[in-house]
Each structure stands twice: as structure tokens, then as C-alpha cells.
Amino acid sequence: MWFSNLICYRFKQDVSYAQEDFEAALEHDVFRPCGSQDMSTFGWTKALGKHGQTLSHFSQHCILVCAKREEKVLPASVINEMVAEKIESIEQEENRPVKKKEKDEIKENITATLLPQAFKKSSLQFAFIDQKNGWLIVNSGSFNKAEELTALLRKSLGTLPIVPAFANYDLDLFLTDWLTQFEVPEGFAIGSDAELQEADDNGAQVKLKQHDLASDEIKLHLEHGKRVTKLGLDWRERVQFTLQNDGSLKRLSFSDTLKEQNADIPKEDMAVKLDADFILVSEEIKELLEELSQGLGDEEDL
């Protein structure tokens, strides 16, 4: 429930989902395990896991959803080795070269034979919709994986009018200016991690961990034209994270004070605790993002 990476989207219009209709929409794409010839499957699973009964969890104007992926583990090296052995066998026995089309058919047949025996692995991906402020937040460090979830949600709902939240901001300029001036929007503080890169996309990079970012060494890098592509920030001593120039927030770390707020809820009431944790986390993330958006300014002014 403690989101660790954020890919953020904004709704282009006001949204208001009725719980019964929303739940029914997700049921069209409920998760199913891989069949014998499936490489992977992807669908909705219970938002609160074994402690809940529904695919969506509505709480305080927010909707929590969880997508589950199951995929077969079939190493390419194993397939390629078996394909190579089969091709060699044909060429020796029939004294002819195997052409590309036949090689592809051999590979397909071997893959189909191995699939039912392959191991399976699964993963969960959470997201929540903030109906009041118009956010869709995906707990992912990868835009590709976030887009898989949003595509599934769009398929289930029929429409999903969203855009990446920070796509129109030149975050390189903001991050570089913040570090150069060593001044960030109100409520934020510069942390100790950053990544700098020369203006050329293929240029040298400087990765800094647990570093004094106010040092002369960093100033020298900035004076030589390096831009900041990642910057560690602390928000009100409640959440630490890294803001990247692609608009994603990585490596979120919530303060112990926050994590302990619901510690007194007994384990027997796990569904209650999960709901309380979701409310706590979603409220923190919403407030953080609203203040970050204010710090960046209106897109119309860019």
C-alpha cells in the first residue's frame, strides 16, 4: 500500500465514477491464470488482496485498483539451443540448408511444446484515481508498465481521458535551476542524491549518492553546462523522493512518523488497516503532487 514509485497522469475533465458501475466494468477484464499456450495474462485482481472482496476499493474520493500479470518463464537461451539442435539435425539428415521461414516454424513449434511445462511468475501493480483533484497515480517505475495498466483501465471503462501530468514541463530547466540556486519551492528541500549530464544526450553523466549538493564540486559541474536530470527532494520531512526529468517520482520513502500512524490497528482487522493505510498514503501523495504542481507553475505560463 506504500507506493514506492509514481507515474502521474491528469484527467482532462472532471470524473465521477459510481462504485457499482466501476466494479462491473473491471469485471470484464478480470485476471485469469495463463493457459497452456499463453505466454502471459494481465487483468484486474482484488484491490485489497485476500483481505477484500472487490476489484476496486472506494475510499475518501479515491479508487484503488490492482492489476495482476502472470507470465511464463521460458529462457530464450533454452529455446535457441533446442532450435539450433533441430536445425543441425535436419541439415545433416536431409543434406540441405534450413531457410528462415522453416527456422521460424521450428522455433514456434518448440516454444509451443515447452510452454505448458514452463514455470510461472506473477506481479501486482497498484494505482489509484483521485476523483476530487483529477489525478491517476500508478505505482510503477516504468512508463511502459504504467501504460499497460492505463490501457487495461481504458479498455475496461471504455474511455480514459488522461494525459501525463508533467509532460509539458521542461523539468531539466527546473531541476538545474533549483540546484544552481539551491532554492526549491516552498515545502521542499534538496536532498543528497542527484544525476547530472552534459547537454548532449550521449554526454558524460555524474551520479551522486549521499553527497553534499551545495559543494563547490557540484557548482563547477553546473558552471560547465551540465544539466540536472534527477534530483533528490524532501517534502516537509514527510516524504523523500527523486524527481526525474521525465516527470516520474522514484524511490519514495515515507517518514517513520507517517508509517506509525496506523500501527495500533490490530492484525485481526487487516482490511481496516489496509484501508487506513490507503487513505494515509493517498492523501500524502495528493498533497505532495499539488504542492509540486504549484511550485512548477501553471502550464499555460510556460
C-alpha positions in Angstrom: 0.0 0.0 0.0 3.0 2.3 0.4 3.6 3.4 -3.1 7.3 3.5 -3.9 7.4 5.0 -7.5 4.9 7.3 -9.1 3.9 7.7 -12.7 1.4 10.5 -12.7 -1.5 11.4 -15.0 -4.1 14.1 -15.0 -7.7 13.8 -16.1 -8.6 16.2 -18.9 -12.1 16.6 -17.5 -14.0 16.1 -14.2 -14.6 12.4 -13.4 -17.1 10.8 -11.1 -17.4 7.0 -11.0 -20.3 5.1 -9.4 -18.8 2.2 -7.4 -21.3 -0.4 -8.8 -20.7 0.6 -12.4 -16.9 0.9 -12.0 -16.8 -2.6 -10.4 -18.9 -4.1 -13.2 -16.6 -2.5 -15.8 -13.5 -4.1 -14.2 -15.1 -7.5 -14.1 -15.0 -7.6 -17.9 -11.2 -7.8 -17.7 -10.7 -9.8 -14.5 -7.4 -11.7 -14.2 -7.2 -15.3 -15.3 -4.2 -17.6 -15.0 -2.1 -18.5 -18.0 -3.5 -21.3 -20.2 -1.2 -23.9 -21.7 -0.3 -21.8 -24.7 -0.4 -18.3 -23.1 2.9 -16.5 -22.6 1.3 -14.0 -20.3 -2.0 -12.8 -19.0 -2.9 -9.4 -17.4 -6.1 -8.4 -15.7 -7.8 -7.0 -12.6 -7.5 -8.7 -9.2 -8.9 -7.8 -5.8 -7.7 -4.3 -4.7 -7.1 -5.4 -1.1 -5.9 -8.9 -2.0 -7.2 -11.7 0.2 -8.5 -9.1 2.7 -11.0 -7.7 0.3 -13.8 -8.9 -2.0 -13.9 -6.4 -4.8 -11.7 -5.4 -7.7 -11.9 -1.8 -6.8 -11.7 -0.1 -3.4 -13.5 3.2 -2.9 -12.4 5.4 -0.1 -12.4 9.2 0.5 -13.0 10.2 -3.1 -10.2 7.8 -4.2 -10.4 4.5 -6.0 -7.7 1.9 -5.5 -7.2 -0.8 -8.2 -4.7 -3.6 -8.7 -3.7 -5.3 -11.9 -2.0 -8.7 -11.9 0.3 -10.1 -14.5 1.3 -13.7 -14.8 3.9 -14.8 -17.3 5.7 -17.9 -18.3 9.4 -18.1 -17.6 10.9 -19.6 -20.8 14.6 -18.5 -21.3 15.4 -17.6 -24.8 18.8 -19.4 -24.5 17.0 -22.7 -23.9 14.7 -22.2 -27.0 17.6 -21.1 -29.1 19.7 -24.1 -28.1 16.9 -26.5 -29.0 16.2 -24.7 -32.3 19.9 -24.9 -33.2 20.0 -28.7 -32.4 16.9 -29.3 -34.6 18.3 -27.3 -37.5 21.6 -29.1 -37.3 19.8 -32.4 -37.3 17.7 -31.5 -40.4 20.7 -30.2 -42.3 22.7 -33.4 -41.6 19.9 -35.9 -42.2 18.5 -34.2 -45.3 21.7 -32.6 -46.6 20.1 -29.2 -47.2 20.2 -25.8 -45.6 17.2 -24.7 -43.5 15.8 -21.4 -44.7 14.5 -18.6 -42.5 10.8 -19.4 -42.8 11.4 -23.0 -41.7 13.6 -21.8 -38.8 10.8 -19.6 -37.6 8.3 -22.5 -37.8 10.7 -24.7 -35.8 11.1 -22.0 -33.2 7.3 -21.6 -32.9 6.8 -25.4 -32.6 9.4 -25.8 -29.9 8.0 -22.8 -28.0 4.5 -24.3 -28.1 5.9 -27.6 -26.9 7.7 -26.0 -23.9 5.0 -23.5 -22.9 2.8 -26.0 -20.9 5.9 -27.0 -18.8 7.2 -23.5 -18.2 7.4 -22.0 -14.7 5.1 -19.1 -13.9 5.7 -15.9 -12.1 3.3 -13.1 -11.1 3.4 -9.5 -10.2 1.0 -6.9 -8.9 0.6 -3.3 -10.0 -1.4 -0.8 -8.0 -2.9 2.5 -9.0 -5.4 5.0 -7.6 -7.8 7.5 -9.1 -8.3 10.8 -7.2 -11.7 11.8 -8.3 -11.7 15.1 -6.4 -8.5 16.5 -7.8 -8.3 14.6 -11.1 -5.1 12.5 -10.6 -4.4 9.0 -11.8 -1.3 7.7 -10.0 0.4 4.4 -11.0 2.8 2.7 -8.6 5.5 2.0 -11.2 9.0 3.0 -12.1 8.4 2.3 -15.7 6.3 4.3 -18.1 5.8 1.2 -20.3 4.3 -0.8 -17.4 2.2 2.2 -16.3 0.8 2.4 -19.9 -0.1 -1.2 -19.7 -2.2 -0.5 -16.7 -3.8 2.6 -18.2 -4.5 0.7 -21.4 -6.3 -2.0 -19.4 -8.3 0.6 -17.5 -9.2 2.3 -20.7 -10.4 -1.0 -22.2 -12.5 -1.7 -19.1 -14.1 1.7 -18.8 -14.4 2.4 -22.5 -12.7 5.7 -22.1 -9.9 7.2 -20.0 -9.3 10.9 -20.8 -5.8 11.4 -19.2 -2.5 12.9 -20.1 0.9 12.6 -18.5 0.9 15.1 -15.6 4.3 16.7 -16.2 4.8 16.2 -20.0 4.6 19.9 -20.9 7.2 21.0 -18.3 10.9 21.2 -19.2 11.9 19.6 -16.0 15.6 19.7 -16.9 15.4 23.5 -16.6 13.6 23.4 -13.3 15.9 20.9 -11.7 19.0 22.6 -12.9 17.8 26.0 -11.7 16.8 24.6 -8.4 20.2 23.1 -7.8 22.1 26.0 -9.2 20.3 28.5 -7.0 20.0 25.9 -4.2 16.4 27.0 -3.8 13.3 24.9 -4.3 9.5 25.6 -4.0 8.1 26.1 -0.5 7.7 22.9 1.4 10.5 21.1 -0.4 14.2 20.8 0.4 17.1 19.5 -1.7 18.3 16.1 -0.6 21.7 14.4 -1.2 21.2 12.5 -4.4 21.3 13.8 -8.0 22.3 13.0 -11.5 23.9 15.5 -13.9 24.5 15.1 -17.6 26.2 17.1 -20.3 23.9 18.9 -22.7 24.5 16.2 -25.3 22.2 13.3 -24.6 25.2 11.0 -25.1 27.4 13.1 -22.9 29.1 12.2 -19.7 27.0 11.6 -16.6 27.7 12.4 -12.9 25.8 10.2 -10.4 25.8 11.4 -6.9 24.7 9.5 -3.8 24.7 10.8 -0.3 26.6 13.9 -1.5 26.7 17.5 -0.4 24.9 19.0 -3.3 25.8 22.5 -2.2 29.6 21.8 -2.6 31.9 23.7 -4.9 32.4 20.5 -6.9 28.7 20.5 -7.9 28.8 24.2 -8.7 31.7 23.6 -11.0 29.7 20.9 -12.9 26.8 23.2 -13.3 29.0 26.1 -14.4 30.4 23.8 -17.2 26.9 23.4 -18.6 25.8 20.1 -17.1 22.1 19.8 -16.6 20.3 18.1 -13.8 18.2 15.1 -14.8 17.4 13.7 -11.4 17.2 15.4 -8.0 16.6 14.1 -4.6 14.0 16.1 -2.7 12.5 16.1 0.8 8.9 17.2 1.1 8.0 18.6 4.6 10.2 15.9 6.2 7.3 13.5 5.5 8.3 12.1 2.1 11.7 11.8 0.4 11.9 11.0 -3.3 13.8 11.6 -6.5 12.2 13.8 -9.2 13.3 12.8 -12.7 13.2 14.9 -15.8 10.7 12.5 -17.4 8.2 13.6 -14.7 8.3 10.4 -12.7 8.9 10.3 -8.9 11.2 7.5 -7.8 12.3 5.8 -4.6 9.6 7.3 -2.3 10.4 6.9 1.3 7.8 7.8 3.9 8.8 9.1 7.4 8.5 6.7 10.3 6.0 9.1 11.9 3.7 8.5 9.0 4.2 4.8 8.9 3.4 4.5 12.7 0.1 6.4 12.5 -1.9 3.2 11.8 0.4 0.8 13.8 -2.2 0.5 16.6 -4.7 -1.2 14.3 -4.7 -4.9 15.2 -3.7 -7.5 12.6 -7.1 -9.1 13.0 -8.6 -6.0 11.3 -6.2 -6.1 8.3 -8.9 -4.9 5.9 -9.4 -1.9 8.2 -5.6 -1.3 8.4 -5.2 -1.5 4.6 -8.0 1.0 4.1 -6.4 3.3 6.7 -3.0 3.0 5.1 -4.5 3.7 1.6 -6.2 6.8 3.0 -3.0 8.0 4.6 -0.8 7.3 1.6 -3.1 8.7 -1.0 -3.7 11.9 1.0 0.1 12.4 1.3 0.7 11.8 -2.4 -2.1 14.1 -3.4 -0.9 16.9 -1.2 2.7 16.4 -2.4 1.7 16.5 -6.0 -0.5 19.5 -5.6 2.4 21.5 -4.0 4.8 20.2 -6.6 2.4 21.4 -9.4 2.1 24.8 -7.7 5.9 25.0 -7.5 6.2 24.3 -11.2 3.6 26.9 -12.0 0.7 26.8 -14.5 1.4 25.0 -17.8 -0.3 28.0 -19.6 2.5 30.2 -18.3 5.3 28.1 -19.7 
